[in-house]
Amino acid sequence: MATVVDLVTYPVKGCAGTSVDSTHLTPAGLAHDRSFMVVSVEGVYRTQRRDPRLALVRPTVSADGSRLTLASVEPDSGHGALHLDVTTSAPRRDVDLFGATYQGIDQGDDAAAWLTDLLGTPSRLVRVPPEHDRKTDGLTPGTSGYADSSAVHLLSRSSLALLNTRMAERDAPPLFMDRFRPNIVVDSHPEGASGEHGEDWAAEPHAEDRIRRMTIGAAELGYTKLAVRCAVTLVDQEAGARGGPEPLRTLAGYRRFSAGGVVFGAKFSVVRPGKLSVGDEVAVEEWGEAES
């Protein structure tokens, strides 16, 4: 068994996340997750791969999604918080996400000016339209907002602990969980309950790779794919700047994926929406073999 120890939603793609005690898991992921996206004036998505200062933006959204606040975590930046009334009725525009064309609702000149000033490059903010109908691939197809692919990214503390142990062997400092931007973080059940095979599965690094179907609270999730890691993991989330070669250098030594790249964590589609809370038990209903 395992329990949820953190739930993190990222209202604006590429920006800082917000930990919550409970939330609703929608068909597209945690409530409001990646509902907004920063784009160039041409409508091309921005991520920390090229714009690491996105990490300095801490967005918060009201429960009903009608109000969005953008604040900077950069000390003495001079960027005061911006409070926006979210519009879903403005004209739609084409936006580009990894070469695919979707629709976005522009959130106005104030948001554009605030982001342009902070990022140092002309930018606009768009929201997923209510009629957004994106299909995501993987073993269990689903949908998502402006996430890279699947609706939910899950990672265990034991996987991060193993990575930090291996990095210490290289005299590299440990990394925090936020480098990997998971939505759901799990850890061993506090009472040491046993899993399907009599072991505490969450204590085994990368056991999440083998989950094929699981329930958390009233929700059910299905495995889609392993999380292939990119240059975003090189960005110091506090500084909003790219650091050294870690963790990709260490991951390349033991987490290479046959299809290319390195993998860390697993992604899931939402099979049945429902409420999620920190402390919920993660019950694995079906196991499979880890992809290699």
C-alpha positions in Angstrom: 0.0 0.0 0.0 1.0 3.6 -0.3 -0.5 7.0 0.6 -0.7 10.3 -1.2 1.7 12.7 0.5 1.5 15.7 -1.9 -0.9 16.9 -4.5 0.4 19.6 -6.8 -1.5 21.5 -9.5 0.2 23.7 -12.1 -2.5 26.2 -13.3 -0.1 27.8 -15.9 2.0 25.4 -17.9 5.7 25.8 -17.1 5.1 27.9 -14.0 5.4 27.0 -10.4 3.0 24.6 -8.8 0.7 24.9 -5.8 0.4 22.1 -3.2 -3.2 21.5 -2.1 -4.6 19.3 0.7 -7.5 18.1 -1.5 -8.8 18.7 -5.0 -11.1 17.2 -7.6 -9.5 15.0 -10.2 -11.2 15.9 -13.5 -10.9 13.9 -16.8 -8.1 16.4 -17.7 -6.2 16.0 -14.4 -6.1 17.9 -11.1 -8.6 20.8 -11.1 -7.2 23.7 -13.2 -4.0 21.8 -13.9 -2.3 23.3 -17.1 -5.5 25.2 -17.9 -3.4 28.2 -18.9 -0.3 28.5 -21.1 2.1 31.2 -21.9 2.7 31.6 -25.6 4.7 33.8 -28.0 2.9 36.5 -29.9 2.7 34.0 -32.7 0.9 31.5 -30.4 3.8 29.1 -29.9 4.0 27.5 -26.4 6.6 28.5 -23.9 8.1 26.1 -21.4 11.1 26.1 -19.0 13.1 24.4 -21.7 13.7 27.8 -23.3 12.2 30.1 -20.8 13.4 29.0 -17.4 12.2 32.2 -15.7 8.7 30.7 -16.0 9.6 28.9 -12.8 9.5 32.3 -11.0 5.8 32.7 -11.7 3.5 31.4 -9.0 -0.1 31.3 -10.2 -3.1 30.7 -8.1 -6.6 30.2 -9.3 -9.9 30.4 -7.5 -11.9 27.2 -6.9 -14.4 28.1 -9.6 -11.6 29.1 -12.0 -13.0 32.6 -12.5 -10.0 34.5 -10.9 -6.3 34.0 -11.6 -3.4 35.6 -9.7 0.1 35.8 -11.1 2.9 36.5 -8.6 6.6 36.4 -8.8 8.7 34.4 -6.3 11.8 36.4 -7.3 13.0 38.5 -4.3 12.8 42.3 -4.8 11.7 41.8 -8.4 9.4 44.7 -8.5 6.8 42.5 -10.1 3.7 43.0 -8.0 0.9 40.4 -8.1 -1.5 40.6 -11.0 -5.2 39.7 -10.4 -7.2 38.7 -13.5 -10.8 38.0 -14.2 -10.6 34.9 -16.4 -12.5 35.1 -19.6 -13.9 32.1 -21.5 -15.9 34.2 -24.0 -13.2 36.0 -25.8 -12.4 35.0 -29.4 -10.4 31.8 -29.8 -6.9 31.8 -31.4 -4.7 29.0 -32.7 -1.9 28.0 -30.4 1.0 25.6 -31.0 1.9 22.9 -28.5 4.7 20.6 -29.7 3.7 21.2 -33.3 0.0 20.4 -32.8 -2.6 23.1 -33.2 -5.1 23.7 -30.4 -7.3 26.6 -29.5 -6.7 29.2 -26.7 -8.6 32.1 -25.2 -6.3 35.1 -24.9 -6.5 36.6 -21.3 -5.7 40.2 -22.3 -3.1 42.9 -22.4 -2.4 43.2 -18.7 -1.4 39.5 -18.4 0.6 39.8 -21.6 2.5 42.9 -20.3 3.2 41.3 -16.9 4.6 38.1 -18.4 6.6 40.0 -21.1 8.3 42.1 -18.5 9.1 39.2 -16.2 10.3 36.8 -19.0 12.0 39.5 -21.1 10.4 38.3 -24.3 7.0 39.2 -25.9 4.4 36.8 -24.4 0.6 36.3 -24.2 -1.5 34.1 -21.8 -4.2 31.8 -23.1 -6.7 29.6 -21.4 -8.1 26.2 -22.5 -11.5 26.7 -24.0 -14.4 24.9 -22.4 -14.9 22.9 -25.6 -11.3 21.7 -25.6 -11.3 18.1 -26.7 -7.7 16.9 -26.8 -7.0 13.2 -27.1 -3.9 11.9 -25.4 -2.1 8.6 -26.3 -0.5 5.8 -24.3 -1.6 2.5 -23.0 -4.8 4.1 -21.5 -5.9 7.0 -23.8 -7.4 10.0 -22.2 -7.4 13.8 -22.3 -5.6 16.7 -20.7 -5.3 20.5 -20.9 -2.0 22.0 -22.0 0.1 19.3 -20.2 2.9 17.8 -22.3 0.9 14.6 -22.7 -1.1 12.6 -20.1 -3.3 14.2 -17.4 -1.4 13.0 -14.3 2.2 12.6 -13.4 2.9 10.3 -10.4 6.2 9.9 -8.6 7.3 8.1 -5.4 9.6 9.4 -2.7 11.6 6.2 -2.9 12.4 6.9 -6.5 13.7 10.3 -5.7 15.7 8.9 -2.7 17.4 6.4 -5.0 18.3 9.2 -7.4 19.7 11.4 -4.7 21.8 8.4 -3.3 23.3 7.9 -6.8 23.9 11.6 -7.2 25.7 11.7 -3.8 28.1 9.0 -5.2 29.1 11.7 -7.8 29.4 14.3 -5.1 26.3 16.1 -6.5 23.9 17.7 -4.1 20.4 16.3 -3.6 17.4 17.6 -5.5 13.9 18.4 -4.3 10.8 16.8 -5.8 9.8 20.1 -7.5 12.6 19.5 -10.2 10.3 16.8 -11.6 6.9 18.6 -11.4 4.7 15.6 -10.3 1.0 16.0 -9.7 0.8 13.2 -7.2 3.6 12.2 -4.8 3.3 8.9 -3.0 5.1 7.3 -0.1 5.0 4.1 2.0 1.9 3.6 4.0 2.6 5.0 7.5 1.4 1.7 9.1 3.5 -0.4 6.8 0.6 -2.2 5.2 1.5 -4.8 2.5 0.9 -4.7 -1.2 -0.3 -7.4 -3.5 2.9 -9.5 -3.2 3.3 -9.0 0.5 5.7 -6.1 0.2 5.4 -2.4 0.9 5.4 -1.5 -2.8 6.0 2.2 -2.4 9.3 1.6 -0.7 10.6 0.0 -3.9 12.1 2.7 -6.2 10.2 3.0 -9.5 7.5 0.6 -8.5 5.1 3.2 -10.1 6.5 2.1 -13.5 4.6 -1.2 -13.1 1.2 0.1 -12.1 -1.4 -0.4 -14.7 -4.6 0.5 -12.9 -5.1 2.1 -9.4 -7.7 3.8 -7.3 -7.1 6.8 -5.1 -10.1 7.9 -3.0 -13.1 7.8 -5.4 -10.9 8.2 -8.5 -9.4 5.6 -10.8 -6.4 6.1 -13.0 -4.9 4.1 -15.8 -1.2 3.9 -16.9 -0.3 5.6 -20.1 3.5 5.8 -20.3 6.8 6.4 -18.5 7.8 10.0 -18.0 10.7 10.8 -20.4 12.7 13.6 -18.8 13.9 16.7 -20.6 15.9 19.8 -19.9 13.3 21.2 -17.6 14.8 19.0 -14.9 18.0 21.0 -15.2 16.2 24.2 -14.1 16.6 25.4 -10.5 13.0 26.0 -9.6 13.9 28.6 -6.9 16.3 30.6 -9.1 14.5 30.3 -12.4 17.7 29.5 -14.2 19.4 26.4 -15.6 21.9 24.7 -13.4 24.4 22.0 -14.2 24.0 18.5 -15.8 22.1 16.9 -13.0 19.9 15.0 -12.8 20.1 13.9 -16.4 23.7 12.9 -16.1 23.0 10.5 -13.2 19.7 9.2 -14.7 21.5 8.3 -17.9 23.6 5.8 -15.9 20.6 3.7 -14.8 17.3 4.9 -16.3 17.9 4.9 -20.1 14.8 4.2 -22.1 15.0 2.0 -25.2 12.9 4.4 -27.2 15.3 7.2 -26.3 16.1 9.5 -23.4 15.9 8.8 -19.7 12.7 8.1 -17.7 11.7 9.0 -14.1 8.1 8.7 -12.9 5.0 7.5 -14.7 2.0 9.1 -16.3 -1.6 8.2 -16.1 -5.0 9.0 -17.6 -8.1 9.6 -15.6 -10.5 6.6 -15.9 -12.9 7.8 -13.2 -12.9 11.3 -11.8 -13.3 11.9 -8.1 -12.0 13.8 -5.0 -8.3 13.4 -4.0 -6.8 14.3 -0.7 -3.4 14.1 1.0 -3.5 10.9 3.1 -5.6 8.9 0.6 -4.6 5.3 0.2 -3.3 4.3 -3.3 -4.7 0.9 -4.1 -3.1 -0.8 -7.1 -5.7 -2.9 -8.9 -3.5 -4.2 -11.7 0.3 -4.6 -12.1 2.3 -5.0 -15.3 5.9 -5.2 -16.4 7.9 -2.0 -16.5 8.7 -0.7 -19.9 12.4 -0.8 -20.7 
